[in-house]
Amino acid sequence: MLPRDLVKLAFQFQEHPEIPFSFNASPDQEAGLTAHYGGESWREKVRPYLAYITGVDNFLSLAGMEDLPGGLTRDILGCVWKLGSTHHLVEPPLKQPSLRGYQLPDLDDYFARFVRPRWAAELEASPSSFHLICHSFGLFERAWALRGFNEFLMDLVEHPDFVEELLGTLAEWFLRSLDNMLSAPVDAVMLTDDYADQRGVIFGLARFRRLFKPHWARIYGRLRQAGVYSIMHVCGCAAPAVPDLIECGLDCLESLQPEAMDIYQLKREYGRDLRFWGGLGAQSTLPFGTPEQVGAETRRLQQELGRGGGYVLAGAKGIGKEVPVANVIAYLEQASTPVER
């Protein structure tokens, strides 16, 4: 079977011994893999299950970003950042809880000039893969980037009418982006919105349901109507919102951070209604476990989360460059091994 077909089986809740997995490695880790295997043979273990084509990144950076004094950068939405291994918002464009005088960038022009011309070559380079396109920065992330993190959290309490206007405007802008994305022959759209920390929904489940959920239902519905899967990246403890995500039509939850929630319980409770992607601890097992522990936990994920299909194996935050090469090897060896039940 083609790698794409195995991912589609998983998304159709069809169990198969070969569970699709995500794999990435830094240049140093790749050099370590090559030294360990005595050549490039390790690459044969990494089947091209998944391939991304160009979508919308955090800063719409393809349109160009303005360098400012002091090592700062302004994106085309007007947000000033200190970029690095972690990006820090320095100055948001909305100084007051108002959209008066502010205009979001024209996404039709952005796709026509910077995004759509890349698709043909990207699709041709990965003919057997399950194709995804990503829209980074979801409603919460984009709202606090425009307003400031602390300011937006205060707006949720002090200026709820503005919050509703802002989220409604962003949702329409988001839907326009999806309409552009859906002109590409993709299998799924990857969305991101880190509205949870490791304790739960940052601003509370009640506000999520009242302010955010209706807009996400429209977004997931647009994708489902187009016959494309929706995948949502949420770090932290997203568990309290999972029933709501299912209700508003999400197909797959990604990151699946085991340090923040019981991912095996999520599978037992919701594994027939929601697909899962990730689950291997990026704060625990991958960087700090022994190779034996990495292999054992990878095998458990395959066996338990892969039962009944609906699972893509991956590190909860990918494979960071801090992960020892021995652990990368252990993950790759087990991930590429068919599951025996």
C-alpha positions in Angstrom: 0.0 0.0 0.0 1.1 3.6 -0.6 2.0 5.6 2.4 -1.0 7.9 1.7 -3.4 4.9 1.7 -2.2 3.8 5.2 -2.9 7.3 6.6 -6.3 7.3 5.0 -7.0 3.9 6.5 -6.1 5.3 9.9 -8.4 8.3 9.4 -11.2 5.9 8.4 -10.7 4.1 11.7 -9.4 1.0 9.9 -6.8 -0.9 11.9 -3.6 -2.0 10.1 -0.3 -3.6 11.4 1.7 -0.7 9.8 0.8 2.5 11.7 1.8 5.7 10.0 4.2 7.9 11.9 5.8 11.3 11.7 9.6 11.6 11.8 11.9 14.6 11.8 15.6 14.9 12.8 18.1 17.8 13.1 21.2 17.7 11.0 23.3 16.5 14.0 20.8 13.7 14.7 20.8 12.7 11.0 24.6 12.6 11.1 24.3 10.3 14.2 21.8 8.1 12.4 24.1 7.8 9.4 27.1 6.9 11.6 25.0 4.3 13.6 23.7 2.6 10.4 26.9 2.9 8.5 25.3 4.8 5.7 21.9 6.3 4.6 20.0 3.0 4.9 18.0 4.4 7.9 16.1 6.7 5.4 14.4 3.6 4.0 12.6 3.2 7.4 11.1 6.7 7.0 8.2 6.1 4.6 6.8 9.4 3.3 3.4 9.0 5.0 2.9 12.8 5.3 3.9 15.8 3.3 3.1 19.5 3.8 2.5 22.0 1.1 2.8 25.7 1.7 0.0 27.4 3.6 -0.2 30.3 6.0 2.6 30.5 8.6 2.5 32.4 11.9 3.7 35.7 10.4 2.6 35.4 6.6 6.4 35.7 6.2 6.4 34.9 2.5 5.1 38.4 1.9 8.2 39.8 3.6 8.9 40.9 7.2 10.3 44.3 8.1 13.5 44.4 10.1 13.5 46.9 12.9 16.3 48.3 15.1 17.3 46.2 18.1 16.9 42.9 16.3 13.1 43.2 16.1 10.8 42.2 13.2 7.4 43.4 12.2 5.1 41.0 10.4 2.6 42.0 7.8 -0.2 42.1 10.3 1.7 44.8 12.2 2.9 42.7 15.1 6.4 43.4 16.3 8.4 40.3 17.4 11.7 39.3 18.9 12.3 36.2 16.9 14.4 33.2 18.1 14.0 29.6 19.3 10.9 31.0 21.0 9.2 34.1 19.5 8.2 36.9 21.8 5.6 39.5 21.0 7.0 42.9 21.7 4.4 45.3 20.4 0.9 44.4 19.2 -0.9 46.6 16.6 -4.1 47.0 18.5 -3.3 49.4 21.4 -6.9 49.7 22.4 -9.8 47.2 22.4 -11.0 48.4 19.0 -10.6 47.4 15.4 -11.2 51.0 14.2 -8.7 51.8 11.5 -7.2 48.3 11.4 -7.3 46.0 8.3 -6.2 42.4 8.1 -4.0 41.5 5.1 -5.6 40.5 1.8 -5.3 36.7 1.7 -6.5 36.3 -1.9 -3.5 38.4 -3.0 -1.2 36.6 -0.6 -2.1 33.2 -1.9 -2.0 34.3 -5.6 1.5 35.8 -5.3 3.3 33.8 -2.7 1.6 30.5 -1.9 -0.2 29.0 -4.9 2.9 29.1 -7.3 4.7 26.7 -4.9 2.1 23.9 -4.9 2.8 22.1 -8.2 6.4 21.4 -7.4 5.6 20.5 -3.8 2.9 18.0 -4.8 5.1 16.5 -7.5 7.9 16.0 -5.0 5.6 13.8 -2.7 3.3 11.8 -5.0 2.6 9.0 -2.6 2.1 11.0 0.5 -1.0 12.2 2.5 -0.9 15.9 1.7 -1.5 18.5 4.4 -1.7 22.3 4.3 -1.2 24.3 7.5 -2.8 27.5 8.7 -0.8 28.5 11.7 -2.0 30.7 14.5 -5.7 30.0 15.3 -8.3 32.3 16.7 -6.9 32.7 20.2 -3.3 32.9 19.0 -4.1 35.5 16.3 -6.2 37.5 18.7 -3.6 37.8 21.4 -0.9 38.5 18.8 -3.0 41.5 17.6 -3.9 42.7 21.0 -1.1 41.4 23.4 -1.4 38.3 25.5 -2.2 39.9 28.8 -4.4 42.5 27.2 -6.5 40.0 25.4 -7.0 37.9 28.5 -8.2 41.1 30.2 -10.4 41.9 27.2 -12.2 38.5 27.7 -13.4 39.9 31.0 -13.6 43.6 30.6 -14.5 44.0 26.9 -16.5 41.0 25.8 -18.2 42.9 23.0 -14.8 43.7 21.4 -13.7 40.1 21.8 -16.8 38.9 20.0 -16.2 41.5 17.2 -12.5 40.5 16.9 -13.1 36.8 16.9 -15.9 37.1 14.3 -13.6 39.2 12.1 -10.8 36.7 12.5 -13.1 33.8 11.7 -14.2 35.4 8.4 -10.6 36.0 7.5 -9.8 32.4 8.5 -12.6 31.0 6.3 -11.3 33.1 3.4 -7.9 31.5 3.9 -9.5 28.0 3.9 -11.3 28.8 0.6 -7.9 29.5 -0.9 -6.3 26.4 0.6 -9.1 24.2 -0.6 -8.2 25.0 -4.2 -5.2 22.6 -3.6 -5.7 18.9 -3.9 -4.9 18.2 -0.2 -6.2 15.5 2.1 -6.3 17.5 5.3 -5.8 21.0 6.8 -3.7 21.4 9.9 -4.9 24.1 12.2 -3.2 25.4 15.3 -4.5 27.1 18.5 -2.7 26.8 21.8 -5.5 27.8 24.1 -4.6 25.3 26.8 -1.7 25.1 29.3 -0.8 22.0 31.2 -3.8 22.5 33.6 -6.6 23.0 31.1 -8.1 25.7 28.9 -6.3 29.0 29.8 -9.4 31.2 29.9 -11.8 28.5 31.1 -14.1 26.1 29.3 -17.2 28.3 29.6 -15.6 31.1 27.6 -14.3 28.6 25.1 -17.8 27.3 24.5 -19.4 30.8 24.3 -16.8 32.7 22.3 -14.6 30.3 20.4 -16.6 27.1 19.8 -19.2 28.5 17.3 -16.4 29.8 15.1 -14.5 26.6 15.2 -17.7 24.7 14.3 -18.0 26.9 11.2 -14.3 26.3 10.3 -14.4 22.5 10.8 -17.8 22.4 8.9 -16.3 24.2 5.9 -13.5 21.5 5.7 -15.9 18.6 6.2 -18.2 20.0 3.5 -15.2 20.1 1.1 -14.3 16.4 2.0 -11.1 17.4 3.7 -10.0 16.3 7.2 -9.5 18.9 9.9 -6.5 18.4 12.3 -6.1 20.6 15.3 -2.8 21.2 17.0 -3.4 22.1 20.7 -0.6 21.8 23.3 -1.2 21.2 26.9 -4.3 19.8 28.5 -7.0 19.9 25.8 -8.9 17.1 27.4 -11.7 19.2 29.0 -12.6 20.6 25.5 -12.5 17.3 23.7 -16.3 16.6 23.8 -16.8 20.1 22.5 -14.3 19.6 19.7 -16.0 16.4 18.6 -19.4 18.2 18.8 -18.3 21.0 16.5 -16.8 18.6 14.0 -13.1 18.2 14.5 -11.6 15.1 12.9 -8.2 14.8 14.6 -6.4 16.2 17.7 -2.7 16.7 17.3 0.1 17.1 19.9 -1.5 14.9 22.5 0.8 15.9 25.3 1.1 13.0 27.8 2.6 15.2 30.5 -0.6 17.2 30.6 -3.4 14.6 30.2 -4.1 10.8 30.2 -3.9 10.2 26.5 -4.8 6.5 26.9 -8.0 7.4 28.7 -8.9 9.8 25.8 -8.5 7.0 23.4 -10.8 4.7 25.5 -13.4 7.4 25.8 -13.4 9.1 22.5 -11.4 6.9 20.1 -14.4 6.1 17.9 -15.3 9.8 17.4 -11.9 11.5 17.2 -8.5 10.6 15.7 -5.3 11.2 17.6 -1.9 12.2 16.4 1.3 12.4 18.6 1.5 11.2 22.2 5.2 10.4 22.7 6.4 12.7 25.5 8.6 15.6 24.3 9.1 16.8 27.8 9.8 13.4 29.3 10.3 10.2 27.4 12.0 11.4 24.2 14.7 13.7 25.7 15.1 12.1 29.1 14.1 8.4 28.8 16.5 5.5 28.0 16.4 4.0 24.5 14.6 1.1 26.1 11.9 3.3 27.6 11.5 5.2 24.3 11.0 1.9 22.4 8.6 0.5 25.0 6.4 3.7 25.1 6.4 3.9 21.3 5.2 0.2 21.2 2.5 0.9 23.7 1.3 3.9 21.7 1.1 1.7 18.6 -0.7 -1.0 20.4 -3.2 1.0 22.4 -3.8 4.2 20.5 -3.5 2.3 17.2 -6.2 -0.2 18.2 -9.2 0.3 15.9 -7.3 2.8 13.7 -7.6 6.5 14.1 -3.9 7.2 15.1 -0.8 8.8 13.7 2.3 8.1 15.8 4.6 11.1 16.6 6.4 12.9 19.3 4.0 15.3 21.0 6.1 18.2 19.8 8.1 16.3 17.1 11.6 15.2 17.8 13.5 18.1 19.3 17.2 18.6 18.6 17.8 17.9 22.3 16.8 14.3 21.9 19.8 11.9 22.1 20.6 10.1 18.9 20.2 6.7 20.7 16.6 7.7 21.5 15.9 8.8 17.9 17.2 5.4 16.8 14.9 3.6 19.3 11.9 5.6 18.1 12.6 5.0 14.5 13.2 1.3 14.9 10.0 0.7 16.8 7.9 3.1 14.7 8.9 1.3 11.5 8.0 -2.1 13.0 4.5 -3.5 12.2 2.4 -4.0 15.3 1.6 -7.6 16.4 -1.6 -8.1 18.4 
